């Protein structure tokens, strides 16, 4: 009698463990799908392009042109270098290698 109750208890324990592992794996899978949904489809933390570009282009001779180009680069590369000039290599090849139609560097 004792061995059958232990067997039954063990069987119930295994069933409950299986059910918990199955439900947690399906919840994790749904969570991953929700993280990828939407128009943006990025998992990276997005930076404040408008504020960072305003700082970057604050001392530029043509601030409107600079801010527009900086905003484009920021949206594509998710990075704006610190300071008002230089430091472009800190954002990586995405920022440093982007060119205009005239083969000039795009990102300020």
Beta strands, then each sheet from edge to edge (+ up, - down):
end
